[in-house]
């Protein structure tokens, strides 16, 4: 099974695997709780996959000033 988006592409956007997982996890919980989607369409049906797609698209980032998620 191939992961979309690839880990390499995601790590181009987020500086560490730990930060990547924390960001995706928090966003997945938000999506599960009914948060508004940031993209028009997703390839993934699961919330974690959707979070990864938002990160790859550049619409979900970590604010470098306070390391909180946008």
mmCIF file as Biopython writes it, N, C-alpha, C and O atoms, coordinates in Angstrom:
data_model
#
loop_
_atom_site.group_PDB
_atom_site.id
_atom_site.type_symbol
_atom_site.label_atom_id
_atom_site.label_alt_id
_atom_site.label_comp_id
_atom_site.label_asym_id
_atom_site.label_entity_id
_atom_site.label_seq_id
_atom_site.pdbx_PDB_ins_code
_atom_site.Cartn_x
_atom_site.Cartn_y
_atom_site.Cartn_z
_atom_site.occupancy
_atom_site.B_iso_or_equiv
_atom_site.auth_seq_id
_atom_site.auth_asym_id
_atom_site.pdbx_PDB_model_num
ATOM 1   N N  . UNK A ? 1  ? 0.839   -1.170 0.000  1.0 0.0 1  A 1 
ATOM 2   C CA . UNK A ? 1  ? 0.000   0.000  0.000  1.0 0.0 1  A 1 
ATOM 3   C C  . UNK A ? 1  ? 0.893   1.244  0.000  1.0 0.0 1  A 1 
ATOM 4   O O  . UNK A ? 1  ? 1.856   1.328  0.763  1.0 0.0 1  A 1 
ATOM 5   N N  . UNK A ? 2  ? 0.566   2.192  -0.850 1.0 0.0 2  A 1 
ATOM 6   C CA . UNK A ? 2  ? 1.308   3.446  -0.914 1.0 0.0 2  A 1 
ATOM 7   C C  . UNK A ? 2  ? 0.602   4.496  -0.080 1.0 0.0 2  A 1 
ATOM 8   O O  . UNK A ? 2  ? -0.625  4.596  -0.085 1.0 0.0 2  A 1 
ATOM 9   N N  . UNK A ? 3  ? 1.384   5.265  0.626  1.0 0.0 3  A 1 
ATOM 10  C CA . UNK A ? 3  ? 0.836   6.330  1.448  1.0 0.0 3  A 1 
ATOM 11  C C  . UNK A ? 3  ? 0.714   7.593  0.611  1.0 0.0 3  A 1 
ATOM 12  O O  . UNK A ? 3  ? 1.667   7.996  -0.055 1.0 0.0 3  A 1 
ATOM 13  N N  . UNK A ? 4  ? -0.455  8.216  0.645  1.0 0.0 4  A 1 
ATOM 14  C CA . UNK A ? 4  ? -0.648  9.495  -0.024 1.0 0.0 4  A 1 
ATOM 15  C C  . UNK A ? 4  ? -1.111  10.499 1.012  1.0 0.0 4  A 1 
ATOM 16  O O  . UNK A ? 4  ? -2.056  10.230 1.753  1.0 0.0 4  A 1 
ATOM 17  N N  . UNK A ? 5  ? -0.486  11.612 1.073  1.0 0.0 5  A 1 
ATOM 18  C CA . UNK A ? 5  ? 0.769   12.010 0.430  1.0 0.0 5  A 1 
ATOM 19  C C  . UNK A ? 5  ? 1.962   11.320 1.080  1.0 0.0 5  A 1 
ATOM 20  O O  . UNK A ? 5  ? 1.874   10.833 2.208  1.0 0.0 5  A 1 
ATOM 21  N N  . UNK A ? 6  ? 3.070   11.285 0.359  1.0 0.0 6  A 1 
ATOM 22  C CA . UNK A ? 6  ? 4.242   10.574 0.859  1.0 0.0 6  A 1 
ATOM 23  C C  . UNK A ? 6  ? 4.838   11.275 2.076  1.0 0.0 6  A 1 
ATOM 24  O O  . UNK A ? 6  ? 4.695   12.487 2.242  1.0 0.0 6  A 1 
ATOM 25  N N  . UNK A ? 7  ? 5.497   10.508 2.911  1.0 0.0 7  A 1 
ATOM 26  C CA . UNK A ? 7  ? 6.133   11.049 4.110  1.0 0.0 7  A 1 
ATOM 27  C C  . UNK A ? 7  ? 7.183   12.083 3.720  1.0 0.0 7  A 1 
ATOM 28  O O  . UNK A ? 7  ? 7.330   13.103 4.395  1.0 0.0 7  A 1 
ATOM 29  N N  . UNK A ? 8  ? 7.910   11.829 2.642  1.0 0.0 8  A 1 
ATOM 30  C CA . UNK A ? 8  ? 8.922   12.788 2.187  1.0 0.0 8  A 1 
ATOM 31  C C  . UNK A ? 8  ? 8.301   14.142 1.848  1.0 0.0 8  A 1 
ATOM 32  O O  . UNK A ? 8  ? 8.846   15.188 2.198  1.0 0.0 8  A 1 
ATOM 33  N N  . UNK A ? 9  ? 7.167   14.113 1.171  1.0 0.0 9  A 1 
ATOM 34  C CA . UNK A ? 9  ? 6.484   15.363 0.820  1.0 0.0 9  A 1 
ATOM 35  C C  . UNK A ? 9  ? 5.996   16.080 2.077  1.0 0.0 9  A 1 
ATOM 36  O O  . UNK A ? 9  ? 6.076   17.305 2.171  1.0 0.0 9  A 1 
ATOM 37  N N  . UNK A ? 10 ? 5.493   15.311 3.037  1.0 0.0 10 A 1 
ATOM 38  C CA . UNK A ? 10 ? 5.016   15.905 4.283  1.0 0.0 10 A 1 
ATOM 39  C C  . UNK A ? 10 ? 6.163   16.506 5.090  1.0 0.0 10 A 1 
ATOM 40  O O  . UNK A ? 10 ? 6.005   17.569 5.691  1.0 0.0 10 A 1 
ATOM 41  N N  . UNK A ? 11 ? 7.317   15.834 5.110  1.0 0.0 11 A 1 
ATOM 42  C CA . UNK A ? 11 ? 8.461   16.337 5.865  1.0 0.0 11 A 1 
ATOM 43  C C  . UNK A ? 11 ? 9.089   17.568 5.207  1.0 0.0 11 A 1 
ATOM 44  O O  . UNK A ? 11 ? 9.870   18.275 5.844  1.0 0.0 11 A 1 
ATOM 45  N N  . UNK A ? 12 ? 8.759   17.829 3.952  1.0 0.0 12 A 1 
ATOM 46  C CA . UNK A ? 12 ? 9.168   19.092 3.319  1.0 0.0 12 A 1 
ATOM 47  C C  . UNK A ? 12 ? 8.377   20.258 3.923  1.0 0.0 12 A 1 
ATOM 48  O O  . UNK A ? 12 ? 8.849   21.395 3.921  1.0 0.0 12 A 1 
ATOM 49  N N  . UNK A ? 13 ? 7.197   19.979 4.430  1.0 0.0 13 A 1 
ATOM 50  C CA . UNK A ? 13 ? 6.322   21.013 4.989  1.0 0.0 13 A 1 
ATOM 51  C C  . UNK A ? 13 ? 6.497   21.190 6.502  1.0 0.0 13 A 1 
ATOM 52  O O  . UNK A ? 13 ? 6.401   22.306 7.012  1.0 0.0 13 A 1 
ATOM 53  N N  . UNK A ? 14 ? 6.753   20.091 7.214  1.0 0.0 14 A 1 
ATOM 54  C CA . UNK A ? 14 ? 6.896   20.089 8.673  1.0 0.0 14 A 1 
ATOM 55  C C  . UNK A ? 14 ? 8.286   19.569 9.002  1.0 0.0 14 A 1 
ATOM 56  O O  . UNK A ? 14 ? 8.742   18.597 8.400  1.0 0.0 14 A 1 
ATOM 57  N N  . UNK A ? 15 ? 8.962   20.204 9.950  1.0 0.0 15 A 1 
ATOM 58  C CA . UNK A ? 15 ? 10.385  19.938 10.180 1.0 0.0 15 A 1 
ATOM 59  C C  . UNK A ? 15 ? 10.737  18.639 10.892 1.0 0.0 15 A 1 
ATOM 60  O O  . UNK A ? 15 ? 11.900  18.237 10.860 1.0 0.0 15 A 1 
ATOM 61  N N  . UNK A ? 16 ? 9.792   17.969 11.527 1.0 0.0 16 A 1 
ATOM 62  C CA . UNK A ? 16 ? 10.131  16.709 12.196 1.0 0.0 16 A 1 
ATOM 63  C C  . UNK A ? 16 ? 8.947   15.749 12.145 1.0 0.0 16 A 1 
ATOM 64  O O  . UNK A ? 16 ? 7.793   16.163 12.027 1.0 0.0 16 A 1 
ATOM 65  N N  . UNK A ? 17 ? 9.257   14.475 12.236 1.0 0.0 17 A 1 
ATOM 66  C CA . UNK A ? 17 ? 8.204   13.462 12.226 1.0 0.0 17 A 1 
ATOM 67  C C  . UNK A ? 17 ? 7.282   13.628 13.435 1.0 0.0 17 A 1 
ATOM 68  O O  . UNK A ? 17 ? 6.067   13.468 13.324 1.0 0.0 17 A 1 
ATOM 69  N N  . UNK A ? 18 ? 7.864   13.946 14.581 1.0 0.0 18 A 1 
ATOM 70  C CA . UNK A ? 18 ? 7.064   14.130 15.796 1.0 0.0 18 A 1 
ATOM 71  C C  . UNK A ? 18 ? 6.060   15.271 15.601 1.0 0.0 18 A 1 
ATOM 72  O O  . UNK A ? 18 ? 4.875   15.116 15.896 1.0 0.0 18 A 1 
ATOM 73  N N  . UNK A ? 19 ? 6.535   16.409 15.108 1.0 0.0 19 A 1 
ATOM 74  C CA . UNK A ? 19 ? 5.646   17.553 14.874 1.0 0.0 19 A 1 
ATOM 75  C C  . UNK A ? 19 ? 4.577   17.214 13.846 1.0 0.0 19 A 1 
ATOM 76  O O  . UNK A ? 19 ? 3.424   17.624 13.981 1.0 0.0 19 A 1 
ATOM 77  N N  . UNK A ? 20 ? 4.958   16.470 12.827 1.0 0.0 20 A 1 
ATOM 78  C CA . UNK A ? 20 ? 4.025   16.058 11.783 1.0 0.0 20 A 1 
ATOM 79  C C  . UNK A ? 20 ? 2.896   15.213 12.374 1.0 0.0 20 A 1 
ATOM 80  O O  . UNK A ? 20 ? 1.722   15.449 12.089 1.0 0.0 20 A 1 
ATOM 81  N N  . UNK A ? 21 ? 3.254   14.242 13.187 1.0 0.0 21 A 1 
ATOM 82  C CA . UNK A ? 21 ? 2.249   13.367 13.782 1.0 0.0 21 A 1 
ATOM 83  C C  . UNK A ? 21 ? 1.359   14.119 14.762 1.0 0.0 21 A 1 
ATOM 84  O O  . UNK A ? 21 ? 0.148   13.902 14.797 1.0 0.0 21 A 1 
ATOM 85  N N  . UNK A ? 22 ? 1.955   15.004 15.557 1.0 0.0 22 A 1 
ATOM 86  C CA . UNK A ? 22 ? 1.162   15.781 16.511 1.0 0.0 22 A 1 
ATOM 87  C C  . UNK A ? 22 ? 0.168   16.692 15.796 1.0 0.0 22 A 1 
ATOM 88  O O  . UNK A ? 22 ? -0.989  16.795 16.202 1.0 0.0 22 A 1 
ATOM 89  N N  . UNK A ? 23 ? 0.618   17.349 14.739 1.0 0.0 23 A 1 
ATOM 90  C CA . UNK A ? 23 ? -0.260  18.231 13.968 1.0 0.0 23 A 1 
ATOM 91  C C  . UNK A ? 23 ? -1.389  17.440 13.322 1.0 0.0 23 A 1 
ATOM 92  O O  . UNK A ? 23 ? -2.554  17.829 13.408 1.0 0.0 23 A 1 
ATOM 93  N N  . UNK A ? 24 ? -1.045  16.327 12.672 1.0 0.0 24 A 1 
ATOM 94  C CA . UNK A ? 24 ? -2.067  15.515 12.002 1.0 0.0 24 A 1 
ATOM 95  C C  . UNK A ? 24 ? -3.053  14.933 13.005 1.0 0.0 24 A 1 
ATOM 96  O O  . UNK A ? 24 ? -4.252  14.867 12.733 1.0 0.0 24 A 1 
ATOM 97  N N  . UNK A ? 25 ? -2.562  14.517 14.150 1.0 0.0 25 A 1 
ATOM 98  C CA . UNK A ? 25 ? -3.434  13.948 15.178 1.0 0.0 25 A 1 
ATOM 99  C C  . UNK A ? 25 ? -4.432  14.977 15.697 1.0 0.0 25 A 1 
ATOM 100 O O  . UNK A ? 25 ? -5.625  14.696 15.809 1.0 0.0 25 A 1 
ATOM 101 N N  . UNK A ? 26 ? -3.939  16.157 16.009 1.0 0.0 26 A 1 
ATOM 102 C CA . UNK A ? 26 ? -4.834  17.207 16.519 1.0 0.0 26 A 1 
ATOM 103 C C  . UNK A ? 26 ? -5.883  17.584 15.465 1.0 0.0 26 A 1 
ATOM 104 O O  . UNK A ? 26 ? -7.062  17.746 15.780 1.0 0.0 26 A 1 
ATOM 105 N N  . UNK A ? 27 ? -5.443  17.719 14.229 1.0 0.0 27 A 1 
ATOM 106 C CA . UNK A ? 27 ? -6.377  18.079 13.162 1.0 0.0 27 A 1 
ATOM 107 C C  . UNK A ? 27 ? -7.397  16.969 12.922 1.0 0.0 27 A 1 
ATOM 108 O O  . UNK A ? 27 ? -8.568  17.253 12.669 1.0 0.0 27 A 1 
ATOM 109 N N  . UNK A ? 28 ? -6.966  15.708 12.998 1.0 0.0 28 A 1 
ATOM 110 C CA . UNK A ? 28 ? -7.886  14.588 12.815 1.0 0.0 28 A 1 
ATOM 111 C C  . UNK A ? 28 ? -8.975  14.616 13.887 1.0 0.0 28 A 1 
ATOM 112 O O  . UNK A ? 28 ? -10.143 14.364 13.592 1.0 0.0 28 A 1 
ATOM 113 N N  . UNK A ? 29 ? -8.600  14.918 15.115 1.0 0.0 29 A 1 
ATOM 114 C CA . UNK A ? 29 ? -9.589  15.030 16.189 1.0 0.0 29 A 1 
ATOM 115 C C  . UNK A ? 29 ? -10.565 16.175 15.904 1.0 0.0 29 A 1 
ATOM 116 O O  . UNK A ? 29 ? -11.765 16.048 16.144 1.0 0.0 29 A 1 
ATOM 117 N N  . UNK A ? 30 ? -10.045 17.283 15.395 1.0 0.0 30 A 1 
ATOM 118 C CA . UNK A ? 30 ? -10.919 18.408 15.045 1.0 0.0 30 A 1 
ATOM 119 C C  . UNK A ? 30 ? -11.907 18.005 13.951 1.0 0.0 30 A 1 
ATOM 120 O O  . UNK A ? 30 ? -13.094 18.321 14.035 1.0 0.0 30 A 1 
ATOM 121 N N  . UNK A ? 31 ? -11.416 17.307 12.925 1.0 0.0 31 A 1 
ATOM 122 C CA . UNK A ? 31 ? -12.285 16.866 11.837 1.0 0.0 31 A 1 
ATOM 123 C C  . UNK A ? 31 ? -13.349 15.896 12.347 1.0 0.0 31 A 1 
ATOM 124 O O  . UNK A ? 31 ? -14.508 15.971 11.939 1.0 0.0 31 A 1 
ATOM 125 N N  . UNK A ? 32 ? -12.955 14.989 13.236 1.0 0.0 32 A 1 
ATOM 126 C CA . UNK A ? 32 ? -13.911 14.041 13.816 1.0 0.0 32 A 1 
ATOM 127 C C  . UNK A ? 32 ? -14.971 14.747 14.656 1.0 0.0 32 A 1 
ATOM 128 O O  . UNK A ? 32 ? -16.087 14.251 14.816 1.0 0.0 32 A 1 
ATOM 129 N N  . UNK A ? 33 ? -14.607 15.907 15.187 1.0 0.0 33 A 1 
ATOM 130 C CA . UNK A ? 33 ? -15.538 16.669 16.027 1.0 0.0 33 A 1 
ATOM 131 C C  . UNK A ? 33 ? -16.404 17.622 15.212 1.0 0.0 33 A 1 
ATOM 132 O O  . UNK A ? 33 ? -17.197 18.375 15.777 1.0 0.0 33 A 1 
ATOM 133 N N  . UNK A ? 34 ? -16.260 17.595 13.891 1.0 0.0 34 A 1 
ATOM 134 C CA . UNK A ? 34 ? -17.118 18.401 13.037 1.0 0.0 34 A 1 
ATOM 135 C C  . UNK A ? 34 ? -16.497 19.676 12.506 1.0 0.0 34 A 1 
ATOM 136 O O  . UNK A ? 34 ? -17.218 20.538 12.004 1.0 0.0 34 A 1 
ATOM 137 N N  . UNK A ? 35 ? -15.175 19.828 12.600 1.0 0.0 35 A 1 
ATOM 138 C CA . UNK A ? 35 ? -14.513 21.021 12.077 1.0 0.0 35 A 1 
ATOM 139 C C  . UNK A ? 35 ? -14.695 21.115 10.565 1.0 0.0 35 A 1 
ATOM 140 O O  . UNK A ? 35 ? -14.828 20.105 9.874  1.0 0.0 35 A 1 
ATOM 141 N N  . UNK A ? 36 ? -14.698 22.334 10.077 1.0 0.0 36 A 1 
ATOM 142 C CA . UNK A ? 36 ? -14.868 22.578 8.649  1.0 0.0 36 A 1 
ATOM 143 C C  . UNK A ? 36 ? -13.644 22.082 7.882  1.0 0.0 36 A 1 
ATOM 144 O O  . UNK A ? 36 ? -12.514 22.372 8.276  1.0 0.0 36 A 1 
ATOM 145 N N  . UNK A ? 37 ? -13.846 21.345 6.801  1.0 0.0 37 A 1 
ATOM 146 C CA . UNK A ? 37 ? -12.718 20.897 5.968  1.0 0.0 37 A 1 
ATOM 147 C C  . UNK A ? 37 ? -12.005 22.090 5.332  1.0 0.0 37 A 1 
ATOM 148 O O  . UNK A ? 37 ? -12.635 23.088 4.982  1.0 0.0 37 A 1 
ATOM 149 N N  . UNK A ? 38 ? -10.689 21.974 5.189  1.0 0.0 38 A 1 
ATOM 150 C CA . UNK A ? 38 ? -9.899  23.052 4.602  1.0 0.0 38 A 1 
ATOM 151 C C  . UNK A ? 38 ? -9.694  22.874 3.095  1.0 0.0 38 A 1 
ATOM 152 O O  . UNK A ? 38 ? -9.264  23.805 2.415  1.0 0.0 38 A 1 
ATOM 153 N N  . UNK A ? 39 ? -9.998  21.695 2.578  1.0 0.0 39 A 1 
ATOM 154 C CA . UNK A ? 39 ? -9.876  21.422 1.145  1.0 0.0 39 A 1 
ATOM 155 C C  . UNK A ? 39 ? -11.247 21.118 0.560  1.0 0.0 39 A 1 
ATOM 156 O O  . UNK A ? 39 ? -12.161 20.706 1.273  1.0 0.0 39 A 1 
ATOM 157 N N  . UNK A ? 40 ? -11.379 21.324 -0.747 1.0 0.0 40 A 1 
ATOM 158 C CA . UNK A ? 40 ? -12.651 21.046 -1.414 1.0 0.0 40 A 1 
ATOM 159 C C  . UNK A ? 40 ? -12.932 19.552 -1.521 1.0 0.0 40 A 1 
ATOM 160 O O  . UNK A ? 40 ? -14.078 19.120 -1.395 1.0 0.0 40 A 1 
ATOM 161 N N  . UNK A ? 41 ? -11.877 18.761 -1.757 1.0 0.0 41 A 1 
ATOM 162 C CA . UNK A ? 41 ? -12.049 17.314 -1.864 1.0 0.0 41 A 1 
ATOM 163 C C  . UNK A ? 41 ? -10.810 16.603 -1.325 1.0 0.0 41 A 1 
ATOM 164 O O  . UNK A ? 41 ? -9.717  17.167 -1.276 1.0 0.0 41 A 1 
ATOM 165 N N  . UNK A ? 42 ? -11.011 15.367 -0.929 1.0 0.0 42 A 1 
ATOM 166 C CA . UNK A ? 42 ? -9.949  14.555 -0.346 1.0 0.0 42 A 1 
ATOM 167 C C  . UNK A ? 42 ? -9.908  13.200 -1.026 1.0 0.0 42 A 1 
ATOM 168 O O  . UNK A ? 42 ? -10.939 12.692 -1.467 1.0 0.0 42 A 1 
ATOM 169 N N  . UNK A ? 43 ? -8.718  12.611 -1.113 1.0 0.0 43 A 1 
ATOM 170 C CA . UNK A ? 43 ? -8.592  11.240 -1.588 1.0 0.0 43 A 1 
ATOM 171 C C  . UNK A ? 43 ? -8.888  10.262 -0.461 1.0 0.0 43 A 1 
ATOM 172 O O  . UNK A ? 43 ? -9.451  9.191  -0.690 1.0 0.0 43 A 1 
ATOM 173 N N  . UNK A ? 44 ? -8.510  10.632 0.746  1.0 0.0 44 A 1 
ATOM 174 C CA . UNK A ? 44 ? -8.671  9.757  1.901  1.0 0.0 44 A 1 
ATOM 175 C C  . UNK A ? 44 ? -10.064 9.879  2.498  1.0 0.0 44 A 1 
ATOM 176 O O  . UNK A ? 44 ? -10.669 10.951 2.482  1.0 0.0 44 A 1 
ATOM 177 N N  . UNK A ? 45 ? -10.559 8.776  3.021  1.0 0.0 45 A 1 
ATOM 178 C CA . UNK A ? 45 ? -11.840 8.781  3.713  1.0 0.0 45 A 1 
ATOM 179 C C  . UNK A ? 45 ? -11.643 8.953  5.217  1.0 0.0 45 A 1 
ATOM 180 O O  . UNK A ? 45 ? -12.568 9.353  5.924  1.0 0.0 45 A 1 
ATOM 181 N N  . UNK A ? 46 ? -10.432 8.650  5.709  1.0 0.0 46 A 1 
ATOM 182 C CA . UNK A ? 46 ? -10.150 8.739  7.148  1.0 0.0 46 A 1 
ATOM 183 C C  . UNK A ? 46 ? -9.659  10.135 7.506  1.0 0.0 46 A 1 
ATOM 184 O O  . UNK A ? 46 ? -9.030  10.815 6.696  1.0 0.0 46 A 1 
ATOM 185 N N  . UNK A ? 47 ? -9.956  10.546 8.725  1.0 0.0 47 A 1 
ATOM 186 C CA . UNK A ? 47 ? -9.622  11.903 9.160  1.0 0.0 47 A 1 
ATOM 187 C C  . UNK A ? 47 ? -8.106  12.147 9.227  1.0 0.0 47 A 1 
ATOM 188 O O  . UNK A ? 47 ? -7.655  13.254 8.935  1.0 0.0 47 A 1 
ATOM 189 N N  . UNK A ? 48 ? -7.327  11.150 9.599  1.0 0.0 48 A 1 
ATOM 190 C CA . UNK A ? 48 ? -5.868  11.336 9.643  1.0 0.0 48 A 1 
ATOM 191 C C  . UNK A ? 48 ? -5.331  11.546 8.236  1.0 0.0 48 A 1 
ATOM 192 O O  . UNK A ? 48 ? -4.458  12.388 8.026  1.0 0.0 48 A 1 
ATOM 193 N N  . UNK A ? 49 ? -5.837  10.797 7.281  1.0 0.0 49 A 1 
ATOM 194 C CA . UNK A ? 49 ? -5.440  10.970 5.885  1.0 0.0 49 A 1 
ATOM 195 C C  . UNK A ? 49 ? -5.810  12.342 5.368  1.0 0.0 49 A 1 
ATOM 196 O O  . UNK A ? 49 ? -5.048  12.964 4.627  1.0 0.0 49 A 1 
ATOM 197 N N  . UNK A ? 50 ? -6.988  12.816 5.763  1.0 0.0 50 A 1 
ATOM 198 C CA . UNK A ? 50 ? -7.409  14.163 5.367  1.0 0.0 50 A 1 
ATOM 199 C C  . UNK A ? 50 ? -6.480  15.214 5.962  1.0 0.0 50 A 1 
ATOM 200 O O  . UNK A ? 50 ? -6.129  16.186 5.293  1.0 0.0 50 A 1 
ATOM 201 N N  . UNK A ? 51 ? -6.081  15.020 7.214  1.0 0.0 51 A 1 
ATOM 202 C CA . UNK A ? 51 ? -5.146  15.951 7.848  1.0 0.0 51 A 1 
ATOM 203 C C  . UNK A ? 51 ? -3.816  15.963 7.107  1.0 0.0 51 A 1 
ATOM 204 O O  . UNK A ? 51 ? -3.245  17.030 6.882  1.0 0.0 51 A 1 
ATOM 205 N N  . UNK A ? 52 ? -3.314  14.790 6.724  1.0 0.0 52 A 1 
ATOM 206 C CA . UNK A ? 52 ? -2.069  14.726 5.961  1.0 0.0 52 A 1 
ATOM 207 C C  . UNK A ? 52 ? -2.211  15.448 4.615  1.0 0.0 52 A 1 
ATOM 208 O O  . UNK A ? 52 ? -1.283  16.128 4.178  1.0 0.0 52 A 1 
ATOM 209 N N  . UNK A ? 53 ? -3.351  15.304 3.969  1.0 0.0 53 A 1 
ATOM 210 C CA . UNK A ? 53 ? -3.582  15.991 2.697  1.0 0.0 53 A 1 
ATOM 211 C C  . UNK A ? 53 ? -3.598  17.507 2.887  1.0 0.0 53 A 1 
ATOM 212 O O  . UNK A ? 53 ? -3.087  18.239 2.040  1.0 0.0 53 A 1 
ATOM 213 N N  . UNK A ? 54 ? -4.175  17.982 3.980  1.0 0.0 54 A 1 
ATOM 214 C CA . UNK A ? 54 ? -4.182  19.421 4.262  1.0 0.0 54 A 1 
ATOM 215 C C  . UNK A ? 54 ? -2.760  19.934 4.500  1.0 0.0 54 A 1 
ATOM 216 O O  . UNK A ? 54 ? -2.413  21.031 4.064  1.0 0.0 54 A 1 
ATOM 217 N N  . UNK A ? 55 ? -1.943  19.143 5.187  1.0 0.0 55 A 1 
ATOM 218 C CA . UNK A ? 55 ? -0.547  19.524 5.417  1.0 0.0 55 A 1 
ATOM 219 C C  . UNK A ? 55 ? 0.199   19.577 4.090  1.0 0.0 55 A 1 
ATOM 220 O O  . UNK A ? 55 ? 0.925   20.536 3.825  1.0 0.0 55 A 1 
ATOM 221 N N  . UNK A ? 56 ? 0.029   18.564 3.259  1.0 0.0 56 A 1 
ATOM 222 C CA . UNK A ? 56 ? 0.718   18.517 1.963  1.0 0.0 56 A 1 
ATOM 223 C C  . UNK A ? 56 ? 0.311   19.680 1.073  1.0 0.0 56 A 1 
ATOM 224 O O  . UNK A ? 56 ? 1.127   20.191 0.306  1.0 0.0 56 A 1 
ATOM 225 N N  . UNK A ? 57 ? -0.951  20.104 1.170  1.0 0.0 57 A 1 
ATOM 226 C CA . UNK A ? 57 ? -1.446  21.217 0.357  1.0 0.0 57 A 1 
ATOM 227 C C  . UNK A ? 57 ? -0.965  22.569 0.881  1.0 0.0 57 A 1 
ATOM 228 O O  . UNK A ? 57 ? -1.088  23.586 0.198  1.0 0.0 57 A 1 
ATOM 229 N N  . UNK A ? 58 ? -0.420  22.573 2.093  1.0 0.0 58 A 1 
ATOM 230 C CA . UNK A ? 58 ? 0.094   23.822 2.656  1.0 0.0 58 A 1 
ATOM 231 C C  . UNK A ? 58 ? -0.947  24.668 3.361  1.0 0.0 58 A 1 
ATOM 232 O O  . UNK A ? 58 ? -0.669  25.814 3.714  1.0 0.0 58 A 1 
ATOM 233 N N  . UNK A ? 59 ? -2.139  24.130 3.574  1.0 0.0 59 A 1 
ATOM 234 C CA . UNK A ? 59 ? -3.184  24.907 4.254  1.0 0.0 59 A 1 
ATOM 235 C C  . UNK A ? 59 ? -3.204  24.669 5.757  1.0 0.0 59 A 1 
ATOM 236 O O  . UNK A ? 59 ? -3.883  25.389 6.490  1.0 0.0 59 A 1 
ATOM 237 N N  . UNK A ? 60 ? -2.473  23.674 6.218  1.0 0.0 60 A 1 
ATOM 238 C CA . UNK A ? 60 ? -2.371  23.378 7.639  1.0 0.0 60 A 1 
ATOM 239 C C  . UNK A ? 60 ? -0.891  23.420 8.011  1.0 0.0 60 A 1 
ATOM 240 O O  . UNK A ? 60 ? -0.089  22.645 7.491  1.0 0.0 60 A 1 
ATOM 241 N N  . UNK A ? 61 ? -0.541  24.329 8.914  1.0 0.0 61 A 1 
ATOM 242 C CA . UNK A ? 61 ? 0.860   24.558 9.270  1.0 0.0 61 A 1 
ATOM 243 C C  . UNK A ? 61 ? 1.005   24.727 10.775 1.0 0.0 61 A 1 
ATOM 244 O O  . UNK A ? 61 ? 0.024   24.905 11.498 1.0 0.0 61 A 1 
ATOM 245 N N  . UNK A ? 62 ? 2.258   24.666 11.228 1.0 0.0 62 A 1 
ATOM 246 C CA . UNK A ? 62 ? 2.578   24.978 12.611 1.0 0.0 62 A 1 
ATOM 247 C C  . UNK A ? 62 ? 3.145   26.391 12.630 1.0 0.0 62 A 1 
ATOM 248 O O  . UNK A ? 62 ? 4.050   26.710 11.859 1.0 0.0 62 A 1 
ATOM 249 N N  . UNK A ? 63 ? 2.618   27.234 13.505 1.0 0.0 63 A 1 
ATOM 250 C CA . UNK A ? 63 ? 3.119   28.596 13.646 1.0 0.0 63 A 1 
ATOM 251 C C  . UNK A ? 63 ? 4.487   28.547 14.328 1.0 0.0 63 A 1 
ATOM 252 O O  . UNK A ? 63 ? 4.575   28.118 15.479 1.0 0.0 63 A 1 
ATOM 253 N N  . UNK A ? 64 ? 5.555   28.976 13.651 1.0 0.0 64 A 1 
ATOM 254 C CA . UNK A ? 64 ? 6.896   28.866 14.232 1.0 0.0 64 A 1 
ATOM 255 C C  . UNK A ? 64 ? 7.124   29.765 15.451 1.0 0.0 64 A 1 
ATOM 256 O O  . UNK A ? 64 ? 8.039   29.518 16.237 1.0 0.0 64 A 1 
ATOM 257 N N  . UNK A ? 65 ? 6.309   30.792 15.611 1.0 0.0 65 A 1 
ATOM 258 C CA . UNK A ? 65 ? 6.483   31.705 16.751 1.0 0.0 65 A 1 
ATOM 259 C C  . UNK A ? 65 ? 6.151   31.024 18.072 1.0 0.0 65 A 1 
ATOM 260 O O  . UNK A ? 65 ? 6.903   31.141 19.040 1.0 0.0 65 A 1 
ATOM 261 N N  . UNK A ? 66 ? 5.048   30.325 18.112 1.0 0.0 66 A 1 
ATOM 262 C CA . UNK A ? 66 ? 4.645   29.707 19.369 1.0 0.0 66 A 1 
ATOM 263 C C  . UNK A ? 66 ? 4.458   28.201 19.259 1.0 0.0 66 A 1 
ATOM 264 O O  . UNK A ? 66 ? 4.001   27.559 20.206 1.0 0.0 66 A 1 
ATOM 265 N N  . UNK A ? 67 ? 4.805   27.638 18.118 1.0 0.0 67 A 1 
ATOM 266 C CA . UNK A ? 67 ? 4.722   26.200 17.866 1.0 0.0 67 A 1 
ATOM 267 C C  . UNK A ? 67 ? 3.324   25.654 18.057 1.0 0.0 67 A 1 
ATOM 268 O O  . UNK A ? 67 ? 3.140   24.459 18.289 1.0 0.0 67 A 1 
ATOM 269 N N  . UNK A ? 68 ? 2.343   26.528 17.960 1.0 0.0 68 A 1 
ATOM 270 C CA . UNK A ? 68 ? 0.945   26.102 17.997 1.0 0.0 68 A 1 
ATOM 271 C C  . UNK A ? 68 ? 0.469   25.899 16.581 1.0 0.0 68 A 1 
ATOM 272 O O  . UNK A ? 68 ? 1.048   26.458 15.650 1.0 0.0 68 A 1 
ATOM 273 N N  . UNK A ? 69 ? -0.568  25.115 16.398 1.0 0.0 69 A 1 
ATOM 274 C CA . UNK A ? 69 ? -1.102  24.858 15.073 1.0 0.0 69 A 1 
ATOM 275 C C  . UNK A ? 69 ? -2.022  25.984 14.628 1.0 0.0 69 A 1 
ATOM 276 O O  . UNK A ? 69 ? -2.798  26.516 15.423 1.0 0.0 69 A 1 
ATOM 277 N N  . UNK A ? 70 ? -1.930  26.345 13.342 1.0 0.0 70 A 1 
ATOM 278 C CA . UNK A ? 70 ? -2.809  27.374 12.772 1.0 0.0 70 A 1 
ATOM 279 C C  . UNK A ? 70 ? -4.203  26.821 12.617 1.0 0.0 70 A 1 
ATOM 280 O O  . UNK A ? 70 ? -5.098  27.527 12.154 1.0 0.0 70 A 1 
#
